[in-house]
Amino acid sequence: VDQMRYDYLYKYYDKLSDKGFKRLLREGFSFDNCQYDYMPTYTGPGHATIFTGTTPSVHGIISNDWYVRDSAKIMYCATDTRMKTIGANTSAGQKSPHQLLATTIGDELRLSNNFQSKVIGVALKDRSAVFPAGRGGNAAYWYDAANGAFVTSSYYGMTQLPEWLQRFNARKLADKYLSEKWETLLPIEQYARYCAADNTAYEHVFEGETTSSFPHDLPKIFQTSGDYEILRSTPAGSHLTKDIAIAALEGEKLGKNGMTDMLTVSFSSPDIIGHGFGPQSIEVMDCYLRLDQDIADLLTYLDQHYQQQEVLVFLTADHGAAQNIGYMKDHRLSAGSVSESGIETQFRDFSKKRWNGQDFVLAYSSQQLYLDHTKITQLGISLADVQQQFADFALQFDGVAQTITASNLRNNDYSQGILYFVQNGFYAKRSGDVALNYNPGYMDWSEIGTSHGSPFNYDTHVPLIWYGAGIPAGNSSAAVRVKDIASTVAMVLHLPFPNGNLGNPLNGYWLKRK
């Protein structure tokens, strides 16, 4: 689940059904203290870490975007312009996992039996489908907002979509979901204990609406814009994701061919809703109440088509989320907005002033400063010294808590604290020259909605629940890491660990309870 804070499971517990999240907690095994151990905590790195069992320092997906020195451009983590879109005449399919540098658990599964197992990834976001499916996956499918249908990439060797997906797209479920208003699932007064008021200054206002109040008139918004993008920003996006997950299970006959198969499902809408409205909003709570129904539908489908011992399920998230900045300030709590563009401007001004008009700054992206190595070398200046001067200068910025240079990250081994998280997110060939960490509650975001990316618990603490074959009911508060998931799956399936794995298997926790 994209942007699912751990506390949502219990914050909304009393309003959840008995067949979704509660069932997983009741019948499965929950690790209540599961954390990421790197920064920045973004979607691309999160999905890569879950399935490779390692950190960005090894799998290479250091952010959703990073600066590429050879092209002098910011590159999106899943972009692959060599590829063609399969399923539409758009550029949405020019994606692949080619930037991923380590195998996934799905890759190891396919390697174990000469690529007879199937591994399929589905999500609204392309990066949330391709990285979980791995470089060796059979296919990944994601949502093309230009036409409200799912597409894929020629990377997977197809010239057209499989028949089951063609039939699925022909159902035009996006049109169906966008023909219905977004009403609260429960009477709106039942949200008061858990959420701020319905219409606040902290929340995004949909185009065509004048307030952030319920109900949200999706038919009117869709009719005005004609853009299927709006579906991502509503619980309908999760409904559609659940629908394609079931269609993939059926269409690919997963688990029915004498081999262990793998389906990865990422629910992207909670992230987009969270970005727009923030954790304090009725929209986010309603999103999770409705996602609870989608989880229940998936579990019911599995009940009907598989024996419990034939299925292993884990549920986690790619990151959490910070509380809304304005909401925090209004309650006298520390929070603030940091402008990446403003920081870059200050870095450029500092460079010109310090080095006689020389601008060494190439870019500032994802809390990383990139410097012009060629220019610095030509001037005969020490790169390490230049990095340190920028790092020292950045400490005067409001909201900046720590800075660390690439030279220090390459020459030292940090085993704890914030610098440990920074180092785990550092891959020398893609990362910048200076990393900045902000104060708790500070982010490069406005006072509308929220964001994520920090090494603090609100972004790193996520659910981890196991359910199905051989999993007893129980829970543990032991400190575990998201990177432990892949090796746990490998141990259950008697597979080699992914080749960059740094995690430890967790199944010993529940084996001890048998």
N, C-alpha and C positions, 0 to 999 in steps of 0.2 A: 504494500500500500504506500503510495507516494505521499510523503509528508505526514506520516502517522506518528504523533507523539505517544509514548507509552501510556501516559496517564489517561488518554482518551478511553481506554478499556474500562477504567474504573470510574472516571468522571461521569460517563454516560451509562454506567452499568445498569442502574435501576430502570432505564428506559429501553434497554436492548431486549430483543426477543430471546427465546430459549434455544433457538435453532441455529444461530449464527456464531458471533464471537463468544457468547456464553457457553455454547456447546464445545467449542474448542478449548476454552478454559476449564470446563467441567470434565471433559473426557480426554483431554490431551495433557501435555506437559509444558508448562510455561516457565521460561527463564525470565524472571522479573527484573534482572539487572544486566540486560544486554546492551552493549555500547559499541559505537564506532570509536576508532582510536587514531583518527587522522583529521586534518582539515585541508581544504574546505569540504564541508559536508553537503554535497550537491547530488543531483539525480544521477548523472553519468557515473561518477565514481562509486556511488552507493550500489547501483545495480551491478557494476563490474566486481566490486568487493564481495558481495553476497555470493556470487557464483564462481569466482576464482579462488576464494579463501585467502586472499592476500590484500595488501594495501596499494594505493596508487604509486608508491615508490617502486613497486614491482610490476603491477599490471599496466601502468602507464596512463590510465585515464585520470588525469590530475584534476580535471574540472569539466564543466560542460563545454567550455571554450578555453583555448589558450593561444598565446601569441607564437607564431611560427617565424623564426628568423629568416629562413630561406625565401619565404614568400612575402615577408613583411606584412602579414595579415593575421587577424584573429581567426582561428579555425574552430569550427564546431566539431565536437568529439566524434560524431558519427557520419560526418559528410564524406562522401566518396563520389566525386564527379565522374569517375570512370564508369559508374553503373547507370542503368536505365530503370525507370519506373515500370513495374509490371502491374497492370490493373487500371491505369489511368494515363492520360496524356498530360501529366504534370511533372514537376521535378521532385515530388514528395518521396519518390523511391530512390533517389540518388544518395543512398546511405548504405553503410556496411559496418561490421565490427573490426575492420582491418587495423584500426589503431590499438586494439586490445593485444597486449603482449604476452598474456599467460593463458593457459587452457582453463576452461570452466569444468564444472562437474559434468555437464552434458557432453562436453568434448571427451572427457575420460570414459563416460558411459559408452559413447560410440566407438572409441578406440578399443574398448574391451572385447567387442564382438564383431570386429571388422565392419563397423559402421552399419550394423543391422538395426540397432535401436533407433527410434525416432526422437528428435528433440525439436520442439516447436515453441516459439515465443510469441505472445500476443500482448498488445498494449495500445493505448491511444498515442503515446509518445514513441517515436522511432527508437530513440536511445534506450528506452525501457523495454523494448522488444528484442533489439539486436544483441545487446551485451549479455543478457541472461541466456539467450540461445547459443551464444559462443560463436567462435569462428568456424566450428565444424557442424553447427546445427543444420537441420534439414531446411528450416524456414523460420522467418520472423515476419509478422504481419502487424501493421499499424494503421492508424486512422489518417485519411487524407481529407482535411477540412475543406478542400476545394469542391469535393463532391459528396461528402458524407459517407464514404465507403472505405474499406480497408485495402491496402496495397502492399506490395513487397518490392524487393530489389532484384535485379538480374544477378546479383552476387550469389543467389541461391540456385542458379542454374535453370531457372524457369523462363519460358517464353510467354506463358499466360498463367493466370491464377488457377489453382486446382478447382475442379467442378464444385466441390462443396462450398468454397468461398465465393465463387460466382453466384451460386444459389443464395448464399447468405446476403451478399450485397444487393441482390435483386429484391430482397424483402424490404429494402429501404426503411430499416428500423430507425435511422436517424430522423427521417421525416415524421415517423410516428411519434417518437419521443418529443420532438420539437412542436408537435401539435397540441401539447398539454402544458398548462401552466405549472410552474413550480410552486406548489403549496406545501406548507409544513405537514409532515406526516402525522404529527400529534396536534391537538389544539395548542395554539401558540402560547397560551398562558403557562403551559407545562414546561416551557423552556426557561422561564424566568430564573429559576434556582441555579441554572448552569451557565447562563449567557447574559451579556449586556443587552441593552434595549434593542429593539428591532431595527430602528433607523438611527444610526450614529455617524459622527464625522469620521469614524475609523474605517468605514466600509466603502468598497467600490460601488459605483452606480452603473448599472448596465446601460449601454447605448440605447436611447429611446425611452428610458425611464427617468424620472425626476428625483426619486429617492431610492434608498436601499431596502425599502420595506417589502415584506411579503404581501401578496403573492407576486412572483416574478412572471410577467406575461411573455413567456417564450414564443408563442405563436406570433405575437406582434413584433417582438425583437427580430425574429427570424424573417418575417415577411418584410420588415423594413430594410434589413441588411442583406438578406439572401445569402448569408454566410453561415456555413455549417460549423464554424469555429465555436459559436456560442454553446454548442452541446458539451464541449470539454469543461465548461465552467459551471456545470450543473450535475446533480446526481445521475442524470440520464447517461452521462459518460460512463459511469460505473455499471449501469444496467447494460449498456451496449457491450462493454468489456466482458461482463459475465456471459452475455449471449454468444459472443464469438468464442469464448473459452469452451463453452459446451459444444458449439458447432465444430470446433477443432477436435475435441475428444471424439465426437461422432464421426466426423468426416475422415479423420486420419486413423480411426479405429485404434486409438492409443491404448496400449495394454492388452490388446486382443490378438496379438500376432506371435505369442510365445516369447516375447522379449520384454524387458523393462524399457518403457518409454518415459519421456519427461515433457511436461507442459509447464511453461513459466507464464504466469499471469501477473501483470502489473496494473493496478488501478490508479490511473493518473489524475482523475478529476479531483480527488481530495487535495492534491497539491495546488491545482489551479484555483479551486475555491478558497483554500487557505491563503494563498497569495492575495486574493482579492478582498477577503473579509476578515481574516485573522482568527486565532483560536477562541476569542471571546464571543464570536458571532453565533447567531441562531443558524445561519447558513451552514457553518462548519458542523455544528451538532446535527442538523437535519441530514447533511451529507452522510454522516457516520451511521445514523439510524437507518438510512436507506441502504447504505453499503452493507450493513448487518443483514438485511434481507437478501442481498445478492450473495453474500457468503453462505447464508442458509440455503439458497437455491443450489449453489454449487455442491454443498455437502449432501443435500438431498439427491441430486443427480448421481453423485458417487455411490450413495447407498443403493440406488436402484439398478446400477449397472456394473458394480464391482463388489467383491467381498472386502470387508474391512482390511483383512490381512494382505490384500493385493494393492493397497494404496498407502503411500507415505506422503503426508502434507506438511509443509512448514509455512508459517505466516510470519512475515517481518516487514520492515519498512526501510526505505533508502536514506532516510534522515527524519528528524523531527521538525520543529518550528519554534521561533521566538514569539513571545507575546507581542501584541501590537504596541508600537512605540508611543502613540498618543494615549492609549489606554493605560500604559504603565505610568507615564508622566502625570496623568490626571489623578492617579492614586499615589503620587509622591514616591514612585519607584524609579530607579535609575534606568534610563534607556536613551537612545539617541540615534540620529541619522548621520551616516557618513557618506560623502559624495566621492565616488571613485574618479569622476571627471575632475572634480575640484582638487583631489589629491594629485592627480597627474599634472595639472596645471602648476601646482606648487612645486612639484618635483622639477618640472622644466625650468621654472623661474630660478630655483636654487642652483641648478646645474649651470645655467648661463652666468649667474652671479659668481659662483665659486670658481669656474674654469674659463674665465675670460670669453664669455659668449658662446661657449660650446654646449650644445644640447645633447647630452648623452642618453636621453630618455627615448625609448622606442614605444613603450606602451605600459599602462598599468591596468591589469585585468585579474579578476578573481583574487584580489589581495596580494598580487605579485607584481613587482616592478621589474621590467625588462630594460636592460641597458645595451648600448651600442658597443659591443666588444671590439669591433674593428677600429672604430674611431679612438677608443681609449688606448688600444695597443699602438696605433700609429703615433699617438702623442707621447708614447713612452711612459704612461702612467700605470701604476699598479692597479689591476682590476679589483683585487681584494680590498685595497685602500679606498677606492671609489665606492665600492659596495658599502663599506662600513660608514663612510661619510653620509651616504643617503640614508642608511639605517638609523644613524644618530639623529639626523635632521627630522626624520619622520616621527620621532617620539614627541615632538612638539604639537603634532596634530591632535585636535580634540577627538577623543574617542579611541585613539591608538594606545594599546596597552603594552605590546611587545613588538620588537622587530628582530629579524635574524637574517644574516647574509647567506647566499648560496655557498660561499667559501667555507663558512663555519659549518653548514649542514653537511658538506662533503667531507670535512676533515675531523668531525667529532661524532660521537655516538651518544645520543640522548635517550635515556631509558625511562624518563618520567617527566611529568609536567607538560606545559604547553609546547615546549620545543620538541618533545617526543611526538606530539600530534603533528606538528609542522613537518618534521623529518619524515614521518610515515606518508605524508602527502606530497613529498618532494621527489621528482624524477628529473635528474640533471638535464637531460636533453630536451625537456619540454617546460620545465619550471623556470621562474624568473631569477633575478639576481638578489632581490630582497623580498622577504615575506613579511607582511604586517598582520598582526592579530589585534582585533578591536576589543574594547571593554565588554563585559557581559551586558546584553541588551542592546548593543550598538550594531548597526548593519547598514549596508548600502541599499537603503530602501526609504520610501516615503512614510508618512504616518497613516497611510491607507493599507489595510491588510497586514501582511507580514512576509518575512523571508527566512532564510536559514544559511548555514555555511560555517558556523563557528565550531570550536572544539569544546563548547560547553554543553552541559547535560540536556538542556532543552532541545539541542540539535542532534546530540549523539545517542540519547537514550530512546530505544525503540522496542516494540514488542518482539518476542520470539517464542512462538508456540509450535509444538510438534504434535501431530495427530495421525493415527492410523496404525499401520502394521507394527506390532511389537511395542507400541508406545503406551505406557500406563498413565493413569491420571496422577497428576502431581505438579509441584512447582519447586523452584529453587531461587534463592536470592544470591547465589554465587555470582561473582563478577565474571561474565563471559563476554566474548567479542563477536561481532557480526562475522568476522573472518573465520570463526569456528564452524560456521554452517556447512560449508562445502566439504570439509573433512569428515563431518558427522554423517552427511549423506553417503560419502565414499565408504565409510566404515560399515554402515548399515548394508550397503550393496556389495561390500567386499571388492571395492575398486581401488586403484591407485589414487592418491590425492592429486588434485590439479598441480601442474608442474611448478607453479610459483607459490604454492600454499605455505602460509605462515600460521595457520590456525591449529587448534587442537580439537579432536573429536569430543562431543558432549554426551554421547550415548551412555557413557559410564555412569552418569547421574541417574538415569532411569533404570539401568541394569541393576544398580545397587538397591533399588526400591522393589524389585520383583520378589 
